[in-house]
């Protein structure tokens, strides 16, 4: 139980650190765009969202990889914690609802990719005939 909690919380903290680490990079790529009091351009927002998606998939993959059991359940809890923190930090708007839908899709893709035999390190030829794809 403690290992499961550690994996989920650790993966979430990794995602927070990586997202915060993209701030200087985005500020360098889009000078003057991410300044308090101004709205960034569409291209800057697309780049920021792309970083968020990639980091979410990476951290969900880390969560699933180190999960002591059911990877999908651990990724689901990773998602639930992330969404709870996001809802607590923002006022619900159309943008946060879109981010919620995007996060659900990202978590589903990561769980699906990691549920494949190659992601678990088990080649198809080693699986019983009933599980081979």
Secondary structure as GFF3:
##gff-version 3
##sequence-region A 1 133
A	DSSP	alpha_helix	2	29	.	.	.	ID=ss1
A	DSSP	alpha_helix	42	66	.	.	.	ID=ss2
A	DSSP	alpha_helix	71	89	.	.	.	ID=ss3
A	DSSP	alpha_helix	94	114	.	.	.	ID=ss4
A	DSSP	alpha_helix	117	120	.	.	.	ID=ss5
A	DSSP	three_ten_helix	124	126	.	.	.	ID=ss6
###
